[in-house]
Amino acid sequence: MNRVVSPCGTLSSMMRVLRGVFYFEVISNLGSAGLALFLPATFLAQLTSEPLPTPAVEFVRWYAVVLVVLSLVLLAALRARGDEFLRPVVAAYLLGDGLQIAVSIRFGEAAGVYPVAVHAAIWTSVFYAVVRILYLRRSGS
C-alpha cells in the first residue's frame, strides 16, 4: 500500500495531528466554558475593566452553555468512525472562525482597545481556520 507523503509525514499521520488539534480545542473550549459558567465576571474581566450590569454578566453563562454544546458536538464527531460526520462539523466551525475574527475586531474597534484576550481570540481563530482548511482538503481526497 502506497501512502501519500506530506511535509508532516504520511497523510494518515498528518490527519492524526489535525484531529489532535481538534481534541485540544474541545478541552480548551470546555475550560473557557467552565470559566464563563462558574465565574462569569472573571471571564469578562479578560475583555474589559469597566463594571458591567448584572444581566450582562449573567448573559455570559448563556454563552457558556452554547460553547459546551458545540464542544460536545465536535467531540462526538471526532469519536465517530470516518469523516462523514466530522467534515460538516469542521466546516461549520470554519465559518465560526471567520465570524469570531470579525466580531473580535468589531469589539476592539467599539471598545477602543484590543485586550490580550481579543488578540488571543483572533490569532487562535486564524490558527484553527488554517487547521480546518488543511483537514477539509485532506479528508476530501
SULRAUR-V596772 format. One record per pair of residues at least 12 apart in sequence whose ideal C-beta (glycine too) atoms are under 10 Angstrom apart, sorted by the first residue. I is the first residue (numbers start at 1). J is the second residue. D is the distance in whole Angstrom. If there is no record, write none. Layout:
I;J;D
I;J;D
This chain:
4;138;9
4;141;8
6;134;9
6;138;8
8;134;9
8;138;10
11;138;6
11;139;10
11;141;8
12;138;10
14;134;8
14;135;9
14;138;7
15;83;9
15;134;9
15;135;7
15;138;6
15;139;7
17;131;9
17;134;9
17;135;10
18;90;9
18;131;6
18;132;8
18;134;6
18;135;5
18;136;10
18;138;7
18;139;9
19;78;6
19;83;10
19;86;8
19;90;10
19;131;10
19;135;8
19;139;10
20;78;10
20;131;10
21;127;8
21;128;8
21;130;10
21;131;5
21;132;9
21;134;9
21;135;8
22;74;6
22;75;9
22;77;8
22;78;6
22;86;8
22;89;9
22;90;7
22;93;8
22;128;9
22;131;8
22;132;8
22;135;8
23;74;9
23;75;8
23;78;6
23;79;10
24;128;10
24;131;10
25;71;8
25;74;7
25;75;10
25;78;10
25;93;8
25;124;9
25;127;10
25;128;6
25;131;9
25;132;10
26;70;9
26;71;5
26;72;8
26;73;10
26;74;6
26;75;5
26;76;10
26;77;10
26;78;7
27;71;9
27;75;9
28;71;9
28;124;8
29;67;6
29;68;8
29;70;7
29;71;4
29;72;10
29;74;8
29;75;10
30;64;10
30;67;8
30;68;7
30;71;5
30;72;8
30;75;9
31;71;10
32;46;10
32;63;9
32;64;8
32;67;6
32;68;10
32;71;9
33;61;10
33;63;8
33;64;4
33;65;8
33;66;9
33;67;4
33;68;5
33;69;9
33;70;9
33;71;7
34;64;8
34;67;9
34;68;9
35;60;9
35;64;8
36;59;10
36;60;5
36;61;7
36;62;9
36;63;6
36;64;4
36;65;9
36;66;10
36;67;7
36;68;9
37;60;8
37;61;6
37;62;10
37;63;9
37;64;4
37;65;7
37;67;9
37;68;8
38;61;9
38;64;8
39;60;9
40;52;9
40;54;10
40;56;9
40;57;5
40;58;7
40;59;8
40;60;4
40;61;6
40;62;10
40;63;9
40;64;8
41;54;10
41;56;10
41;57;5
41;58;10
41;60;8
42;57;10
42;60;10
43;57;9
43;60;6
43;61;9
43;63;8
43;64;8
43;117;9
44;56;8
44;57;6
44;59;10
44;60;6
44;117;10
45;115;10
45;117;9
46;115;7
46;116;7
46;117;4
46;118;9
46;120;9
46;121;10
47;60;10
47;104;10
47;107;7
47;108;10
47;111;8
47;113;10
47;115;6
47;116;10
47;117;5
47;118;7
47;121;9
48;107;9
48;111;7
48;113;9
48;115;7
48;117;9
49;113;10
49;115;9
50;111;9
70;89;9
70;92;9
70;93;8
70;96;8
73;85;9
73;89;6
73;92;9
73;93;9
74;86;8
74;89;6
74;90;8
74;92;9
74;93;7
75;89;10
76;89;8
77;89;4
77;90;8
77;92;10
77;93;10
78;90;10
82;139;9
83;135;9
83;136;9
83;138;9
83;139;4
83;140;9
84;139;10
86;135;8
86;136;10
86;139;7
87;135;8
87;136;7
87;139;6
87;140;8
88;136;10
89;132;10
90;128;10
90;131;9
90;132;5
90;133;9
90;135;6
90;136;6
90;139;8
91;132;8
91;133;10
91;135;10
91;136;6
92;132;10
93;125;10
93;128;7
93;129;9
93;131;10
93;132;6
93;135;10
94;125;10
94;128;8
94;129;6
94;130;10
94;131;9
94;132;4
94;133;7
94;135;9
94;136;7
95;129;10
95;132;10
96;125;8
96;128;9
96;129;9
96;132;10
97;122;10
97;124;9
97;125;4
97;126;8
97;127;9
97;128;5
97;129;4
97;130;9
97;131;10
97;132;7
97;133;10
98;125;8
98;126;10
98;129;7
99;125;9
100;121;6
100;122;8
100;124;8
100;125;4
100;126;10
100;128;9
100;129;9
101;121;8
101;122;6
101;123;9
101;124;10
101;125;5
101;126;7
101;129;8
102;122;10
102;125;10
103;118;10
103;121;8
103;122;10
103;125;10
104;117;9
104;118;5
104;119;8
104;120;9
104;121;5
104;122;5
104;123;10
104;124;10
104;125;7
105;118;8
105;121;10
105;122;7
107;121;9
107;122;10
108;121;10
108;122;9
